[in-house]
Amino acid sequence: MAQTNGVRLKKKYGQHFLRDYNILASIISHAELKEQDAVLEIGCGDGFLTKALLDCPLKKLWSFEIDPEWAEKIKQTVADNKFTLFEQDFLKVDPQQFTVDAPWVMVANLPYNITFPILEIVRTHTHLFSRGVIMVQEEVAQKLVKKAQSGKDYGFISLFYQHYFEWKLLDKVLPQSFMPAPKVVSRVIAFTVKKERQTIYKEAAFWDFIKVCFKQPRRTLRNNLAQFPDQIALIGQEKAAKRAQQLSMEELLCLWDKIASFY
């Protein structure tokens, strides 16, 4: 089993540690940390990013590490009054503990197997966060930023998370930048929590409707909504002949205004 610094790497935690100093410098630069910032890191591993963050002007750094062996290693090698280590599964954390010093800045190489559960915590507690710079799989990053008519990656995920965040693609990161090398290309991506969001009538039902529209992305709305003939009639034949991938958020909202009474 692979080891680094005498500690076993565990596949179940998705442990691939960044080793590229140029990418590290880029993450730190784009985070634009200030002395008043409270920073959150998830999965500190061997502290490669942690130590660089502590060299920045920041108010505090909270790091969460699920692996007890790495947590112990960090306790032995990182000592800073601004730093607090939590030996804890981040997905089991009570987000209300972040009300102290909110809003937080997330700077993290996210464990890829729990990227979306982490994003959901941020999304459902946007009042506790302001922005972040994170590492995710390239495929995930593309889905988060895509717009209408921009390819197969545009879909429910794009619309849903763009409703809550502004996204910006940063560095593409090749497998050899990690130890051990993952089987996928990665991407650094920045997000900013939207302070104001468009009001959506019956919002939960709207997102259910969007899921149906994108159920078979290459099929037309007429086909995806085949079980709802009355809705197709209200949408109109011209729009029903289009694929959801061809329609922007604004266009989909216009369709929703016509059929929301069915939900």
Buried (B, 14 or more C-beta within 10 A) or exposed (E): EEEBEEBEBBEEBBBBBBBBEEBBEBBBEBBEBEEEBBBBBBBBBBBBBBBBBBEBEBBBBBBBBBBEBBBBBBEEEBEEEBBEBBBEEBBEBEBEEBEEBBBBBBBBBBBBEBBBEBBEBBBEBBEBBBBBBBBBBBBBBBBBBBEBEEEEBBBBBBBBBBBBBEBBBBBEBBEEBBBEEBEBBBBBBBBEBEEEEEEBEEEEBBBEBBBBBBBEBEBBBBBBBEEBEEBBEBBEEEBBEBBBBBBEBEBBBEBBEBBBEEE
